[in-house]
Every structure is written in C-alpha cells, then in structure tokens.
Amino acid sequence: QVQLAESGGGLVQAGGSLRLSCAASRSSLDIYYMGWFRQAPGQVREFVASITWNSGRTYDGDSVKGRFTISRDNSKNMVYLQMNSLKPEDTAVYFCAAVRSWTSSRLVRVEKYKVWGQGTQVTVSP
C-alpha cells in the first residue's frame, strides 16, 4: 500500500503563494487517483482538488477555483498543489489522499479515498 507524506506548508501573507508537495513511497503512484483536502479547526475536511491517474482530468473545489492547481509527476511519485492568491480563509491543515482507481470522475467525498498523509499546516496572515 502506498504511503503519503506532505510538505511545503508554512506561513504566508495574504496574496502570496505556496506549493505543497506529496511524496509517495512503497508503491508507484501511477495506479492511484489523487486528491488534496484541507481541514480548519472545528471544521469538516473539505475537498480542494483532485487529479486522475494519468493527469487526464483535474477537478477543483469551488472555494479555490482559479487560484489553486493540482498536478502530478508519476515518474517522480509526486503530486503537487500550487496555491496562488492565498486568503486567510485558506488557513488549514492540508492533506494528500489516494485511492487505487482509473476513474475519470470527480471524487470529492472523504470516504472515497483510502490512503491519507499526515497533513501539512498552511497559515495565511491578513
């Protein structure tokens, strides 16, 4: 089973950018559908973006459309989340998630994903 580890979080001012990375180990990523979620204190875990196994399709959550971009490099076993025009309401712990699937559908529900990383904190100051 694949293991996931996020990195790249930190403190940034509003309007700034960050790039999160998700490194996979123990298994090749090219058979996994990948997603990013986030969870703010006291809030439910929220879908941010997802990408199909071959990067054929990407999907964004409504709150990040036009600002965040998900991508992947299967040769490096990596998934990325480029976050631009950050807002204080983007502050959360960001999680990388995977499910072994060739689907091209938009998977937004937490329970659809079977493997999760530990998360990385993103804090956006006003």
N, C-alpha and C positions, 0 to 999 in steps of 0.2 A: 504494500500500500504506500502511496506517495506520502511524503511529509512536506509541509509547507512552512516557510519562515519569511515573515515580512521584515522590511527595513525601509529607512528613508523618512520616517516621521520626524517631527520636530516642531519648533515654534517659529511661526512666520507672521508677518504683518498682513492685514487685510489688503487684498490686491496682489499679493505675492503668489509664488508658485512653489510647488514641491513635486517630486517624483518618487512615488513609492515603488518598491520592488518586492517581488515574491519569488523566492528561490525554492525549487522543488528538488527533493532528494529521494532516494530509494526506488524511484520509478521514473520512467520517461513521461513527460507531460503531454506528449502528442496524442494520447488517447483520452485526455481529460478536457471537459468543458470547464472554464474558469470564471470565477466571479470575484468582485470586490463588494464588501458590505461595510457598514460603519454603525457604531453604537455610541451614542452620547449618554452621559449619566442619567439614569432614570427613564431612558427611552428604549423602545424596542429596536432590534437590529434592523437596519434599513438597507435595501438594495441600492448599490451605487452604479455598478456596471458589470457587464459580462461579455465573454468572447467565446466563440465556438472553437473547436479543437484545431481547425486549420486557418483561423483568423478570417474565415469567410464572412462572418457576421459579428457585429458588436451591438450592444444594447446599453443605453444609459438610463439611469433613474431621472425622474422629472426634475428633481432639485439640482442636478448637476449638468443637465443638457447644455452643450455649447461651451462648457468650461473644463470638463474632465474627459480624458481619452484613455481607454484601455487598449493595451497591445500585448503581444507575446512574441517570444523568440523560442521556438521549440528546440532549436539546435543548442541553446544555452539553458534550457529548462527554466526559463524565466517568464514572469508575467509582470507588466508594469501598469501603473496608474499615474498618468500625468495630470496634475491638478493646477489649473490656472485661475486667475481672478478669484482667489480664495476669499471667503467671507467668514466672519466669526461663527456663523451657524454651521460651518463645515467642521467645527471642532468636535472630535470624536476619536474613538479607537477604531482603526481601520483594519479589517480582516480580509485575508485572501482565502478563497474557498474553491473546492474542486469536486467534480463528480465525473465518474468514468462514463462518458456518453459522447456519441457522434451527433447528437441532436443539433438542429439549427434554430430551435425555438428560444424564446426569451424566458429564461429561468430566473424568477425574482423571489421565490419563496425560500426561506432559510432551510426548510426541511428537504429541499431538493438536492442540497449539497451534502456530501458525505465526509469530506475531509476539510479541516479548518486549521489555519495557522493561529499563533498566539496573539497576534494583533500588534499594531504599532500606533503610538499616540500622535495625533495631529492637533496642534493648538494654533488657532488663528486669533491674533490680538486685533482689537479695533484700530 
